[in-house]
Amino acid sequence: MMKWMPLLMLALSACSSNTQTTLYQLPAGTSAVAPVSQSALMVNNSLPVWIERVSVPDYLAGNGVVYQTSDVKYVVATSNLWASPLDQQLQQTLVTNLSNALPGWLISTTPLGEQHDTLNVNVTGFHGRYDGQAIISGSWTLEHNGQITRQNFNLTLPQQEDGYDAMVRTLAQGWQQQAQRMATAISAIRSN
Protein backbone atom coordinates (compact mmCIF):
# COMPACT_ATOMS: atom_id res chain seq x y z
CA MET A 1 0.00 0.00 0.00
CA MET A 2 2.79 2.46 0.84
CA LYS A 3 4.40 2.12 -2.59
CA TRP A 4 1.10 3.20 -4.21
CA MET A 5 0.75 6.26 -2.00
CA PRO A 6 3.03 8.54 -4.10
CA LEU A 7 1.14 7.50 -7.25
CA LEU A 8 -2.19 8.20 -5.57
CA MET A 9 -0.98 11.63 -4.38
CA LEU A 10 0.26 12.47 -7.90
CA ALA A 11 -3.09 11.45 -9.40
CA LEU A 12 -5.01 13.57 -6.87
CA SER A 13 -2.82 16.60 -7.43
CA ALA A 14 -3.24 16.28 -11.20
CA CYS A 15 -7.03 16.26 -10.79
CA SER A 16 -7.01 19.30 -8.54
CA SER A 17 -4.75 21.30 -10.87
CA ASN A 18 -7.21 21.06 -13.79
CA THR A 19 -9.26 23.94 -12.39
CA GLN A 20 -9.88 26.44 -15.15
CA THR A 21 -9.32 30.09 -14.34
CA THR A 22 -11.78 32.56 -15.84
CA LEU A 23 -10.91 36.26 -16.20
CA TYR A 24 -13.54 39.02 -16.16
CA GLN A 25 -13.42 42.53 -17.60
CA LEU A 26 -16.18 45.06 -17.00
CA PRO A 27 -17.80 46.07 -20.28
CA ALA A 28 -18.13 49.83 -20.72
CA GLY A 29 -21.69 50.73 -21.58
CA THR A 30 -22.46 52.89 -24.56
CA SER A 31 -26.02 53.04 -25.80
CA ALA A 32 -27.94 52.74 -22.52
CA VAL A 33 -26.51 55.97 -21.08
CA ALA A 34 -28.70 58.94 -21.91
CA PRO A 35 -26.86 62.24 -22.29
CA VAL A 36 -27.60 64.98 -19.79
CA SER A 37 -29.83 67.71 -21.26
CA GLN A 38 -28.23 70.17 -23.69
CA SER A 39 -29.09 73.19 -21.51
CA ALA A 40 -27.11 71.64 -18.66
CA LEU A 41 -24.17 71.00 -20.98
CA MET A 42 -23.93 74.62 -22.05
CA VAL A 43 -23.14 75.82 -18.54
CA ASN A 44 -19.49 75.77 -17.43
CA ASN A 45 -18.44 72.66 -19.33
CA SER A 46 -15.08 74.10 -20.30
CA LEU A 47 -13.35 72.77 -17.17
CA PRO A 48 -12.12 69.19 -17.52
CA VAL A 49 -13.21 66.63 -14.92
CA TRP A 50 -10.25 64.74 -13.50
CA ILE A 51 -11.13 61.37 -11.99
CA GLU A 52 -8.29 61.36 -9.51
CA ARG A 53 -9.02 58.01 -7.91
CA VAL A 54 -11.51 55.19 -7.61
CA SER A 55 -10.69 53.26 -4.45
CA VAL A 56 -11.94 49.91 -3.22
CA PRO A 57 -11.56 48.21 0.20
CA ASP A 58 -9.06 45.40 0.73
CA TYR A 59 -11.62 42.63 0.27
CA LEU A 60 -12.34 43.91 -3.27
CA ALA A 61 -8.76 44.87 -4.11
CA GLY A 62 -7.56 41.31 -4.77
CA ASN A 63 -7.83 39.41 -8.04
CA GLY A 64 -10.86 37.31 -7.12
CA VAL A 65 -14.45 38.25 -7.87
CA VAL A 66 -16.30 38.60 -4.53
CA TYR A 67 -19.53 36.85 -3.61
CA GLN A 68 -21.45 37.36 -0.34
CA THR A 69 -22.74 34.01 0.95
CA SER A 70 -24.55 35.21 4.10
CA ASP A 71 -25.20 38.42 6.00
CA VAL A 72 -21.66 38.23 7.44
CA LYS A 73 -19.64 36.01 5.09
CA TYR A 74 -17.86 36.95 1.86
CA VAL A 75 -16.01 34.56 -0.44
CA VAL A 76 -13.24 35.66 -2.78
CA ALA A 77 -13.17 33.42 -5.84
CA THR A 78 -9.91 31.66 -6.68
CA SER A 79 -10.78 30.63 -10.23
CA ASN A 80 -13.01 33.58 -11.25
CA LEU A 81 -10.67 36.55 -11.35
CA TRP A 82 -10.68 40.15 -12.55
CA ALA A 83 -8.62 40.50 -15.74
CA SER A 84 -7.04 43.66 -14.33
CA PRO A 85 -7.32 45.31 -10.90
CA LEU A 86 -10.93 46.19 -10.08
CA ASP A 87 -10.16 49.80 -9.12
CA GLN A 88 -8.57 50.35 -12.56
CA GLN A 89 -11.54 48.76 -14.34
CA LEU A 90 -13.97 50.90 -12.36
CA GLN A 91 -12.01 54.07 -13.15
CA GLN A 92 -11.69 53.33 -16.88
CA THR A 93 -15.35 52.40 -17.32
CA LEU A 94 -16.33 55.50 -15.31
CA VAL A 95 -14.40 57.66 -17.78
CA THR A 96 -16.22 56.01 -20.69
CA ASN A 97 -19.64 56.16 -19.07
CA LEU A 98 -19.29 59.79 -17.95
CA SER A 99 -17.96 60.77 -21.37
CA ASN A 100 -21.00 59.15 -22.99
CA ALA A 101 -23.38 60.85 -20.55
CA LEU A 102 -21.69 64.25 -20.88
CA PRO A 103 -20.78 64.65 -24.57
CA GLY A 104 -18.50 67.59 -25.17
CA TRP A 105 -17.02 67.41 -21.67
CA LEU A 106 -13.42 66.33 -21.16
CA ILE A 107 -13.27 63.48 -18.63
CA SER A 108 -9.77 62.20 -17.84
CA THR A 109 -7.75 60.06 -15.44
CA THR A 110 -4.91 62.59 -15.56
CA PRO A 111 -5.09 66.26 -14.58
CA LEU A 112 -5.27 68.48 -17.64
CA GLY A 113 -4.08 71.99 -16.97
CA GLU A 114 -4.18 73.85 -13.70
CA GLN A 115 -7.95 74.30 -13.57
CA HIS A 116 -10.19 71.27 -13.41
CA ASP A 117 -12.85 69.68 -11.30
CA THR A 118 -11.63 66.72 -9.26
CA LEU A 119 -13.75 63.60 -8.77
CA ASN A 120 -12.89 60.89 -6.25
CA VAL A 121 -14.95 57.74 -5.81
CA ASN A 122 -14.83 55.35 -2.86
CA VAL A 123 -16.50 52.03 -3.73
CA THR A 124 -17.38 50.05 -0.60
CA GLY A 125 -19.44 47.29 -2.24
CA PHE A 126 -19.12 45.70 -5.68
CA HIS A 127 -20.14 42.07 -5.38
CA GLY A 128 -22.83 39.48 -5.86
CA ARG A 129 -25.04 38.29 -3.02
CA TYR A 130 -26.61 34.96 -2.00
CA ASP A 131 -30.14 36.20 -2.82
CA GLY A 132 -29.33 36.82 -6.50
CA GLN A 133 -28.66 40.55 -6.11
CA ALA A 134 -25.65 42.57 -7.22
CA ILE A 135 -24.52 45.22 -4.74
CA ILE A 136 -22.82 48.51 -5.65
CA SER A 137 -22.25 51.03 -2.88
CA GLY A 138 -19.96 53.83 -1.83
CA SER A 139 -19.62 57.58 -2.13
CA TRP A 140 -18.13 60.19 -4.41
CA THR A 141 -16.80 63.70 -3.92
CA LEU A 142 -16.46 66.47 -6.47
CA GLU A 143 -14.29 69.52 -5.93
CA HIS A 144 -15.62 72.36 -8.09
CA ASN A 145 -14.47 75.99 -7.69
CA GLY A 146 -13.14 75.31 -4.20
CA GLN A 147 -16.42 73.74 -3.04
CA ILE A 148 -16.62 70.05 -2.19
CA THR A 149 -19.80 68.07 -2.75
CA ARG A 150 -20.19 64.53 -1.40
CA GLN A 151 -22.88 62.02 -2.30
CA ASN A 152 -23.45 58.42 -1.22
CA PHE A 153 -24.73 55.70 -3.53
CA ASN A 154 -26.24 52.30 -2.89
CA LEU A 155 -27.62 50.14 -5.70
CA THR A 156 -29.09 46.66 -5.45
CA LEU A 157 -29.85 45.05 -8.81
CA PRO A 158 -31.31 41.59 -9.49
CA GLN A 159 -29.25 39.20 -11.59
CA GLN A 160 -31.21 37.88 -14.56
CA GLU A 161 -29.33 34.54 -14.53
CA ASP A 162 -27.10 32.52 -12.24
CA GLY A 163 -23.31 32.49 -12.50
CA TYR A 164 -20.33 34.78 -12.53
CA ASP A 165 -20.93 36.00 -16.11
CA ALA A 166 -24.39 37.28 -15.19
CA MET A 167 -23.09 38.75 -11.95
CA VAL A 168 -20.34 40.72 -13.71
CA ARG A 169 -22.79 41.96 -16.37
CA THR A 170 -25.22 43.10 -13.65
CA LEU A 171 -22.43 44.84 -11.74
CA ALA A 172 -21.37 46.61 -14.96
CA GLN A 173 -24.97 47.68 -15.60
CA GLY A 174 -25.23 49.08 -12.07
CA TRP A 175 -21.91 50.91 -12.41
CA GLN A 176 -23.20 52.44 -15.65
CA GLN A 177 -26.40 53.56 -13.87
CA GLN A 178 -24.31 55.09 -11.10
CA ALA A 179 -22.20 56.95 -13.68
CA GLN A 180 -25.41 58.37 -15.18
CA ARG A 181 -26.48 59.59 -11.73
CA MET A 182 -23.04 61.12 -11.16
CA ALA A 183 -23.21 62.86 -14.55
CA THR A 184 -26.60 64.38 -13.74
CA ALA A 185 -25.40 65.56 -10.31
CA ILE A 186 -22.09 66.93 -11.63
CA SER A 187 -23.91 68.81 -14.38
CA ALA A 188 -26.28 70.33 -11.80
CA ILE A 189 -23.37 71.30 -9.51
CA ARG A 190 -21.55 73.03 -12.37
CA SER A 191 -24.66 74.90 -13.48
CA ASN A 192 -25.10 76.57 -10.05
N, C-alpha and C positions, 0 to 999 in steps of 0.2 A: 504494500500500500504506500509506503513512504517514497518508493522510487517513482510512483505515478503523481505524487503531489506537485512537483515542479511543472509537469505537463498540464495538470489540472489548473494551476495558478496561471500559466501562460494562456490557456484557452479562455479562462474567465477574464483576464485583462484584455485580451483581443476583443472579446464581446463588448466590454464596457468602453473601449476606445472607438467604437463605431458610431458614437453619438455625432449627429450632424449639427454643425453650428449654423444658425441662420442669422444674417445681418439685416438690420432695419434702418431705413432712412426716411425721415419725415418728408412727405411730398409737399411742395409749396403750392397752395391753392391759387387759382387764377380766375376762373369765370364766376365763382360763387360770391366773390367779394364785390359788393356794390360800392362805387365811388361815392365819397361824401359830396354833398350838393355843390354846384358850381359857385354859388354865392359865398359859401364858406371857404372855397379855395382861393377866391380873389383877395382875401384879407390876409396880409402878412405871411404869404407863403414863400417869401424870398429867403428866409433863414433856413439853412439845412437843419435836419433833425439827425443828431448823432446818437446812435444806440450804443452807449458806452459799454454796457454790460448786461448780459442775461445770466443770472446766477441760479444755481440749483443746490439743494442741500446734499450732504454727503451720501445719503441713501440713493439719490438719483444720479450722482456724479460718476458712478462706476459704469462699466460697459454693459451690464445686464439690464434688460427691460424689467421694470418692477411691477409686481402684481400683489395686491392686498388680499390676503386670504381670510381675514377676520377683522373685527374692530380694532385689534391691537397687533396683528401680525402681518408683516410684509415679506415677500419672497423676491429675491433678486435672481433672475434667470441666469443659468450658466451656459445654455446653448442658444438662447434667443438674445442677441446682443445688438446694441446700437452700432451702426456702421462707422460713425464718428461720434465724438463726445456730445452728449445730449445738449449741454449748454450752447455749443457751437451750432448745432442743428436748429435749436430754438431761435438763436439770434439771426441766422441766415434766412430762415423762413419768415421771421418777423419783418426783416428788411423787404422781402418780396411781397408779403401780404400788405404791409403798410404802403409800399410803393404802388401796388394795385389799387388800394383804397383811396390814395391821395395822389392822383396823377398830376404831374407837374411839380410835385414837391421832391426835394432831394433828400433821400433817406440813406444813411451810410453807417458803416461800422467803424469808420475812422473820422476824426474831427476834420472838417473842411473849413479852413479859415479861422479867424479869431472869434467870429460871432456865429453862434449856432444854439439851437435848443438841445438839451441833453436829456436823453431818456434812459432810465435804468429799470430793469425788470427783475424781480425776485420771485422765482417760481418755487412754491413750497409743495405742490402736488402735481404730478404728471404720470399717472399710473392707472392700471385697470383695477377693478374691484370685484370681489366674489359674487356680487349681485348682478353682474353684467353691465356695470356702469364704468365709464371712463371719467376720471377726476382730474381737473385742471384748476389749480388755485395759486394764489400769490398776491403780489401787489406791484404797482409800477409808480415811478415818480418822474415828473417832467420838470426840468428847470427852464423857464421861459422868462426872459427879461428880469432876471434876478428873483423871480417868484418861483416857489416850489409847490407843485400840486402832487398829491399822492392819492391813488385810488386802489382799493382792493378788488380782487376778482375771484370768483368761485363758480366754476361750471361743472355740472354733472350731466353727462350725455349717455344715453343707452347705446350699447353696442348692438348692431343689427345681426351679427353672427358671433359664433364662438371662435376663439383662437387668437393668437398673437397678431396675425395679419389684420383682422378686424379691429383689434384693440388699437393698433398703431394708426390705422386709418381714422378711427373715431377720435383719437387724441389729436391728430393733425387737423381734423375738422373743427374741433373745439378750439385749438390754437388759432386757427384762421378766424373763427368767430370772435375770439378775444382781440385779435389784431383789428378787426372791424370796429369793435367797441372803443379800442384805444384811438383809432383814427378819428372817430366821431368826437371823442373827448378832446383830443389834441387840437383838432380844428376849432372847436368851441373855445378852448383856452386861448388860442392865438387870435381869435376874432374879437376878444374882449379888450 
